[in-house]
């Protein structure tokens, strides 16, 4: 099961990375169009707006799974070293909260996704450029679900072997 989650994390992160590359190409093309031809590419703002959200949620699961998600752990690391049992309890609590938050995001956005898809909601200016918003919402739902699964995986890891993740390396709490 862990191998499937790691593979899914990498696939989502790769899609996010490809979107970053496409954003860079689009922005540079827009700048070139403005500079050389005095003609911007319509819809760049809307596309960037949607893809930034998608990129963030596609990258989150891999960041959590690899232990590189942003967190302040100076005090946490000190607690792990001095009181391993308390460190394990705190790690379980933090990761459980992560599961709950990501599930709440996925649940909340799911209804917006369905509504956006059914009603064909879009962003932009009709007649100039429009883009559907449901793909970005889908990325939020998928990213949140996989982020929750990564947090759950960390809870199960601590319960199974007592190891606590601190920063980028796993610290054995025994």
ZIPE-V248602 format. One record per residue. RES is the residue in one letter. PSI is psi in radians with two decimals (NA if undefined). NEAR is the number of other C-alpha atoms within 8 Angstrom. Layout:
<<RES/PSI/NEAR> <RES/PSI/NEAR>>
This chain:
<<X/-0.74/4> <X/-0.67/6> <X/-0.66/6> <X/-0.71/7> <X/-0.74/11> <X/-0.76/10> <X/-0.79/8> <X/-0.74/8> <X/-0.79/13> <X/-0.68/9> <X/-0.81/8> <X/-0.76/13> <X/-0.65/13> <X/-0.73/8> <X/-0.76/10> <X/-0.70/13> <X/-0.70/9> <X/-0.70/8> <X/-0.65/10> <X/-0.79/9> <X/-0.78/8> <X/-0.66/8> <X/-0.80/10> <X/-0.78/8> <X/-0.78/8> <X/-0.80/9> <X/-0.79/9> <X/-0.67/8> <X/-0.70/9> <X/-0.77/11> <X/-0.78/9> <X/-0.73/9> <X/-0.68/12> <X/-0.77/10> <X/-0.86/8> <X/-0.58/6> <X/-0.02/7> <X/0.66/7> <X/1.81/7> <X/2.84/8> <X/2.15/8> <X/2.43/6> <X/0.06/10> <X/-0.80/10> <X/-0.81/6> <X/-0.73/11> <X/-0.77/9> <X/-0.73/9> <X/-0.80/8> <X/-0.71/10> <X/-0.48/11> <X/-0.79/8> <X/-0.78/10> <X/-0.77/13> <X/-0.81/13> <X/-0.86/9> <X/-0.39/13> <X/-0.46/15> <X/-0.45/13> <X/-0.83/13> <X/-0.74/17> <X/-0.67/13> <X/-0.73/10> <X/-0.81/12> <X/-0.55/11> <X/-0.02/8> <X/0.33/11> <X/0.17/9> <X/2.47/8> <X/2.21/4> <X/2.59/4> <X/1.97/6> <X/0.36/8> <X/-0.86/6> <X/-0.70/7> <X/-0.78/10> <X/-0.71/10> <X/-0.69/8> <X/-0.71/11> <X/-0.74/14> <X/-0.68/8> <X/-0.58/6> <X/1.39/8> <X/-0.65/11> <X/-0.78/8> <X/-0.68/9> <X/-0.74/14> <X/-0.75/14> <X/-0.76/8> <X/-0.71/8> <X/-0.75/12> <X/-0.77/12> <X/-0.83/8> <X/-0.81/8> <X/-0.58/12> <X/-0.72/11> <X/-0.70/8> <X/-0.76/10> <X/-0.83/13> <X/-0.74/9> <X/-0.81/9> <X/-0.64/12> <X/-0.67/11> <X/-0.70/8> <X/-0.84/10> <X/-0.77/13> <X/-0.80/9> <X/-0.68/8> <X/-0.44/11> <X/-0.78/11> <X/-0.63/8> <X/-0.66/9> <X/-0.85/11> <X/-0.78/9> <X/-0.76/10> <X/-0.66/13> <X/-0.83/9> <X/-0.66/6> <X/0.01/6> <X/0.89/8> <X/2.54/10> <X/2.94/9> <X/2.72/9> <X/-2.97/10> <X/2.04/7> <X/2.39/6> <X/-0.36/5> <X/-1.05/8> <X/2.34/9> <X/2.62/12> <X/2.43/9> <X/2.55/10> <X/-0.22/11> <X/-0.59/11> <X/-0.67/7> <X/-0.71/11> <X/-0.64/13> <X/-0.72/10> <X/-0.65/11> <X/-0.80/14> <X/-0.87/13> <X/-0.81/11> <X/-0.71/14> <X/-0.73/15> <X/-0.80/11> <X/-0.55/11> <X/-0.76/14> <X/-0.73/15> <X/-0.63/10> <X/-0.74/12> <X/-0.75/14> <X/-0.71/11> <X/-0.68/9> <X/-0.65/10> <X/-0.82/12> <X/-0.62/8> <X/-0.79/10> <X/-0.72/13> <X/-0.62/8> <X/-0.85/6> <X/-0.02/6> <X/0.03/11> <X/2.44/12> <X/2.33/13> <X/2.16/10> <X/1.87/11> <X/-2.25/8> <X/-0.19/8> <X/2.62/7> <X/2.32/9> <X/2.19/8> <X/2.11/7> <X/0.11/12> <X/NA/5>>
